[in-house]
Amino acid sequence: MSVPGQENAPEAAVLSKADQAWLARIEQTLNSVTTFKARMQQLDAEGKRTTGTVWMQRPGQMRLAYDAPTPLLLVANDGKVVFRDNELDQTTVIPMDRTPLGLLLRQNVRLSGDVTVTGFSHENGLLEVSLVRTAAPGDGSLTLVFYQTPLALRSWSVVDAQGRETRVTLFDMHDGVSIPAGTFTLPAQPE
């Protein structure tokens, strides 16, 4: 029986001991990376493909700068994700704890407790793990894909609260990089 105002608990994936060992290695890998810069290719819910550069600095900072002529910019900082569309002159602000991307930007990434693993697969040299916030699975899901050898983040896919999926694939990734000051300055936001 569900309690009014509360979502049903997400269904956790059934994990073998080997799966749990992989998840522990994934946690360790994610927590060992504090900064990275990579080129990216994004495929949005409408099938539109864009490219750009992504910078991440944990905890809590990310910037996705899209190549021209795409007029989009996404910056995560100060506990929020700000999405700017210069063509539409539109800015959207989402609290970081209400977006699946916030799970990747935490100080300490954990794949248990307030995070539920809803899917895990290991095939063709790739590991795929799907996550939701345990208390708010309706906010969307995050699926992370890793190369198995060496263990490294390859891509992520976010399904938002409306069920729209955006997939970001990383290439030419460099971790431990120095990130220029101002990279995570948030775009101007509506009052």
N, C-alpha and C positions, 0 to 999 in steps of 0.2 A: 504494500500500500504506500503510495507516495504522499508526502506532506505538501500541502499547498505552498507555492512559492519556492520549493526546492526541487531541483532536477533529480532525476533518477541517477543512481550511481552508475558510472560507466562500467562496461563489462571488460574485465582485465583479460589479457591474452593468457593462455595456458603455456607456461614456459618450462622447458626441460632444464636440467642442471647446466647443460652446455649453453643453452640460450642465456641463462642467468650469468654465466661466466662471460659471455660476449657482452652483455649489458654492462657488467662491471668494467670491462675494458673500454667500452664506449664512454661511460661516465668519466673514467680516468683520462681518456684522450681529450674529451671536451674540456675538462677542467684544467688540462695542461696548456691549452691554447688561450692566451690572454689577448693577443692581437693577431689579426691577419688582414691581408689585402688580396683580392682576387678579381679576375674578370668574371663576369656572369652572363648567363643567358636566361631570360625569364620567359615563361609561357603562361599567359593569363587565362582566365576562365573562358574568354571568347576565342582563344586560340591564337592571340596576337603574340608574336615573338619580338622581344626587345633585348638589347645588350647594354652593358654598362660595367661599372666598377663597384665593388662592395668592400667596405672597410668595417671591421668589427673590433671593438675593444671591450672586453668583459671586465667588470660587470656593466650591463645596461646601455651600451652605446653601439649603434650601427648606422651606416649610411649607405644607401643604394643610390648612386648617381647614374642616371640613364644616359646613353649616348644620344647626341643630336640625330634626328630631329625630335626625338621623344621628349616631351615637355614635363617629365615626371621627376620627382625627388622624394625619397623616403628617408627620414632621419629619426632614429630612436635615441632618446636621451632624457634625463630628468624625469624618469618614470612615465614617459609617454612616447607614443609613436605618432609622428607628424608626417602626413602624406600631402605633398604639394603638386597640383596640376596647374602649371603656368598657363597652358592654353585655355583652360576653363576659368582661370583665376580663382581656383577653389582649393581650400586647405581643410583637411580632415585631421582631427586629433582624437586618438584612442588611448586610454590608459594602458600602459604596458602590461599590467596584470590582467587585462581583458583581451589580450591578443596572444595567440599561440607562440608568436615569435619571442615573446618575453621569456618563455621557457629556455630558449637557447642563450639568452643574454644574462642569465642569473649569475650571481657571484659564485655559487656552488651548484652546478647542474646535478640534479638527482633524478633518477628514473624510477622513483618509488615515493611513497608517502603522499604528498599533495599532487603527485603526478601519477597517472595510471598508464601503463603500457597496454595499448589496445591491440597491438599487432606486432609480430616480429617474424622476419624471414631471413634466411641465409642461403643464397644460391648464386651460382655463376660469379663467385668472387666478390659479391656485394652483400652487405647487411642492410636491412631496412627495419626501422623501428618507428611505430606510430604511437603518439602520446596525446593525452588530453589532461587538462587540469581536473583532478579528482572531484573537486567541489563545484566545478562549472564546465562540464563537458560540452554544453551548448555554445560556449564561446568559440569553439572550433578546435581543430586538431593540427598537430605538427607531425610530419613524417620526415625523418632524417635518413639519408642513404649514405653509407660509408663504403669506401674501398676496403676490402679485407686486408690486403697486404700491399704496402704498410697500411695500418688502420688510419684512415683519414676521411674527413667529411667530403662528400662528393656533391650532394645536393640536398635541398629541403623543399618540402611542399606544405603549404598552409591552406587548410580549408577553413574559411571564415564562418561566422555565425549564420550567414545566409546560404552556406553550402557551396560557395564559389572557391575553386581551387586555383592557386598560383604556385607554379613550380620554378625554383631557381636552381640552376646547375652552375657549379663553380669550375673554373679552370685557371691555369697559371696562378695557383694559390701560393702565397708566401706568408708563413706565420712568424711571429716574433718581430714584426716590422715596427719601425718607428712611424707613428701616425702624426701628420702635421697638425699643429694647433688650429682650432676652428673647424676641423673636419666635421665635428658633431654639433655644430651650432644649429639650433632648431630654426626652420623657416618661420617667418612672421606668421602669427596666428590671429584669427579673428577675435575681437574683443568679446 
